[in-house]
Amino acid sequence: MAAISQQLTDITVLSIVVRILLSTFCAGTLGFERERHNQAAGFRTYIIVSDASALVMMTNIYISQVVGYTDLVRMPAAVITGLGFLGAGTILVTKSQEVRGLTTAAGLWAVAIIGIAIGAGFYAGGIICFAFIFLAMQVLR
């Protein structure tokens, strides 16, 4: 059990597959909920955002292992900032002055953070955050 745990902590082929699968599951579930409500960003968009965010974090960790030093927060910070622009594009004001797309924008930003957490190997944080966001999307209307 300790050997598997160590392989999931290090950047190995197994840990990359597990992290991307977990990221895909969490983001896909949240994206499916958005798609069911005919939102601009849905299943595929959420998966792409989260998986790419997970890869950014794994790349950052990999660089630190190879080079020996790096700023481990620089790349994820750029993802978080960049997602603000993507999310802003999903927010619309209708002719009747109704604001639409805020939950989708927040969801895109959130799956980026979930992807970063999972990409960093912070599985518990990513899964717990996913569960609470999913609960909020399903139960709170």
Secondary structure per residue as TSV (DSSP state, phi and psi in degrees):
chain	resnum	aa	ss	phi	psi
A	1	M	-	360.0	-37.8
A	2	A	H	-65.7	-34.1
A	3	A	H	-66.9	-41.1
A	4	I	H	-66.9	-42.8
A	5	S	H	-59.3	-42.0
A	6	Q	H	-66.3	-38.9
A	7	Q	H	-66.1	-30.9
A	8	L	H	-79.4	-19.9
A	9	T	H	-82.4	-43.2
A	10	D	S	-76.4	163.8
A	11	I	-	-86.0	95.5
A	12	T	-	-124.6	169.6
A	13	V	H	-58.4	-42.3
A	14	L	H	-60.2	-47.3
A	15	S	H	-67.2	-33.7
A	16	I	H	-63.9	-46.4
A	17	V	H	-62.4	-46.6
A	18	V	H	-61.5	-44.9
A	19	R	H	-65.3	-43.4
A	20	I	H	-68.6	-40.0
A	21	L	H	-62.1	-44.5
A	22	L	H	-65.0	-42.6
A	23	S	H	-61.6	-44.1
A	24	T	H	-62.4	-43.6
A	25	F	H	-61.7	-51.2
A	26	C	H	-61.9	-51.0
A	27	A	H	-67.2	-39.8
A	28	G	H	-62.8	-39.1
A	29	T	H	-64.4	-46.3
A	30	L	H	-67.2	-40.8
A	31	G	H	-65.1	-36.1
A	32	F	H	-61.9	-39.7
A	33	E	H	-62.2	-42.1
A	34	R	H	-66.2	-41.0
A	35	E	H	-65.3	-38.0
A	36	R	H	-59.0	-27.8
A	37	H	T	-99.1	19.8
A	38	N	T	53.9	42.7
A	39	Q	-	-87.7	158.7
A	40	A	S	-60.3	-44.6
A	41	A	S	-101.6	126.7
A	42	G	-	-133.8	-142.7
A	43	F	H	-48.7	-60.4
A	44	R	H	-67.3	-41.1
A	45	T	H	-61.6	-45.2
A	46	Y	H	-61.9	-43.2
A	47	I	H	-63.2	-45.4
A	48	I	H	-61.4	-45.2
A	49	V	H	-62.0	-48.0
A	50	S	H	-68.8	-44.2
A	51	D	H	-65.2	-40.7
A	52	A	H	-65.7	-37.6
A	53	S	H	-65.6	-40.9
A	54	A	H	-61.7	-42.1
A	55	L	H	-65.8	-37.8
A	56	V	H	-58.3	-45.5
A	57	M	H	-67.4	-42.1
A	58	M	H	-65.1	-37.4
A	59	T	H	-62.9	-42.8
A	60	N	H	-61.4	-44.2
A	61	I	H	-64.9	-43.1
A	62	Y	H	-60.0	-45.0
A	63	I	H	-59.9	-41.9
A	64	S	H	-65.4	-32.3
A	65	Q	H	-73.0	-37.5
A	66	V	H	-77.7	-48.2
A	67	V	H	-81.9	-32.4
A	68	G	S	100.2	-14.4
A	69	Y	-	-156.7	145.8
A	70	T	-	-174.4	162.2
A	71	D	-	-84.1	105.4
A	72	L	T	-72.4	-5.8
A	73	V	T	-107.6	-8.1
A	74	R	H	-64.7	-52.3
A	75	M	H	-65.0	-46.3
A	76	P	H	-62.3	-34.6
A	77	A	H	-63.3	-37.5
A	78	A	H	-66.2	-36.6
A	79	V	H	-64.2	-46.9
A	80	I	H	-60.4	-43.4
A	81	T	H	-66.4	-46.6
A	82	G	H	-62.5	-34.4
A	83	L	H	-68.1	-23.9
A	84	G	H	-59.9	-38.9
A	85	F	H	-70.9	-42.9
A	86	L	H	-63.0	-45.3
A	87	G	H	-63.8	-38.5
A	88	A	H	-61.0	-29.9
A	89	G	T	-70.1	-14.7
A	90	T	T	-93.2	-6.4
A	91	I	-	-91.8	125.5
A	92	L	E	-128.9	150.2
A	93	V	E	-110.7	121.9
A	94	T	-	-78.9	172.5
A	95	K	T	-59.6	-30.7
A	96	S	T	-88.9	20.6
A	97	Q	S	61.8	30.8
A	98	E	-	-98.0	131.9
A	99	V	E	-89.2	127.3
A	100	R	E	-127.2	148.5
A	101	G	-	100.6	-0.7
A	102	L	H	-64.4	-42.5
A	103	T	H	-66.8	-38.1
A	104	T	H	-63.9	-44.5
A	105	A	H	-61.7	-44.9
A	106	A	H	-64.9	-38.2
A	107	G	H	-64.6	-41.6
A	108	L	H	-61.7	-44.7
A	109	W	H	-62.5	-41.9
A	110	A	H	-66.1	-41.6
A	111	V	H	-68.5	-26.1
A	112	A	H	-64.9	-43.3
A	113	I	H	-66.3	-42.1
A	114	I	H	-60.9	-44.1
A	115	G	H	-60.1	-42.4
A	116	I	H	-63.1	-45.4
A	117	A	H	-61.2	-47.5
A	118	I	H	-66.6	-40.1
A	119	G	H	-60.6	-31.1
A	120	A	T	-80.4	-7.2
A	121	G	T	88.3	9.2
A	122	F	-	-88.4	66.5
A	123	Y	H	-59.9	-46.5
A	124	A	H	-60.6	-44.9
A	125	G	H	-61.7	-45.4
A	126	G	H	-63.7	-44.0
A	127	I	H	-70.1	-41.9
A	128	I	H	-64.6	-43.2
A	129	C	H	-61.7	-45.9
A	130	F	H	-55.3	-47.3
A	131	A	H	-60.5	-43.5
A	132	F	H	-69.4	-38.8
A	133	I	H	-66.8	-43.9
A	134	F	H	-60.3	-44.1
A	135	L	H	-59.7	-44.2
A	136	A	H	-62.4	-40.7
A	137	M	H	-68.9	-34.3
A	138	Q	H	-85.4	-39.3
A	139	V	H	-97.4	-42.4
A	140	L	-	-88.5	113.8
A	141	R	-	-117.4	360.0
